[in-house]
Amino acid sequence: MQTKGEVEVVVVGAGVIGTSAALALQRSGKKTLLIEQYQFGGSHGSSGGGSRIIHYINTGCSSLASILRDAMKRWIKLDDKVDDQLLVSPMKMLMVGKAKENVEKLATSVQDTCSITPSQANSKYKTKYSEEYTMFEYSDAAVLRADLSRATLLRLYQESGGEVLEQWKVAEIAGGEKDGRVRVRGPNGEVMASSVVMCPGPWASCLLRNLGVDLPLQPIKSRVCIYQRGEFPNIVLLDSTDVSDMVYLLPALDIPNSMKVGYSGVEVHPDDPDPDLSRTEEEVKEYVAEHLSLGDKHSHQDCWYTDTPDKTFILDHHPTFPNIVYAVGFSGRGFKMAPTIGHILACMVTGQDHGFDISPFSASRFSTEPNSML
């Protein structure tokens, strides 16, 4: 396809956040075009895979709490409206960590928690934690069918009249065109839009830098290991010993009788086809051997996320072109918040009140206001 001509809003990036934003914009009455550099439903970005954890436990600033609550409500509402089961809930969660004060702080961010000793947890959940750990049970977590959820959002967007353009890698976004419009240039043409929403995941730095916005974003690639569940219970587990880089375990909903375990990744360039993830995989294996009574590892999945220095996402307008908005740097925590972030982005475009304090997520918190060179 050579070009899509002119639309009211272009959304760049069809991950779960971009697709949520496109759906919210289309439903608000804006003629919207959703652009994706790969085929829809692929695993190249940060939104692929069979399952994601969703919960209310707040590991960030206080403003995040209302976003987490609203997102859960939106996922439940979406799940109720469609035939497919998107949400597996309630799901028992075990939160563990070596820093007692930190674990207790996380427990106070939600209701329905229950303290449990390591020996009690080891007996109940077939774990192998020492007494140096502090932990609690949480009864109101859930697991999302990630690929199915993203596909459902895309289907609803298209049924609402939204346009799509796939396998169209955006090369440049330029503000300040005639009548204040934004030019989006790709390999086979260009699109003019009144507004642009940028949700480009690991490719954010390049596109934003070309717009004069230089942010401390670091793409990370991680390896999630898939194990036979064996007799291990069907629960979610988070180890907050390093709250900025948690170990996580959850059911692999796309693979029968399996659990997925993930940890930290390695810093990469998003176009690097084959980074060395062997150390990441070894760290997961060591953790499982020491703490979890799982069966054999039988496969793995690689995934992307984008870190910020404070592990908190950035949600802002371009400093010179306010009709360009962006959501980047979710540090592996964005999927569960996607419907609410999409709603907020749509309101940032339309000027409507979204009802949330998003000031802690501004780009201005990083030293100085990003400079526009344009």
Secondary structure, 3 states (H helix, E strand, C coil): CCCCEEEEEEEECCCHHHHHHHHHHHHCCCCEEEEECCCCCCCCCCCCCCCEEECCCCCCCCHHHHHHHHHHHHHHHHHHHCCCCCEEEEEEEEEEECCHHHHHHHHHCCCCEEECCHHHHHHHHCECCCCCCEEEEEEEEEEECHHHHHHHHHHHHHHCCCEEEECCCCCEEECCCHHHCEEEEECCEEEEEEEEEECCHHHHHHHHHHCCCCCCCEEEEEEEEEEECCCCCCCEEEECCCCCCCEEEEECCCCCCEEEEECCCEECCCCCCCCCCHHHHHHHHHHHHHHECCCCEEEEEEEEEEECCCCCCEEEECCCCCCEEEEECCCCCCHHHHHHHHHHHHHHHHCCCCCCCCHHHCHHHCCCCCCCCC
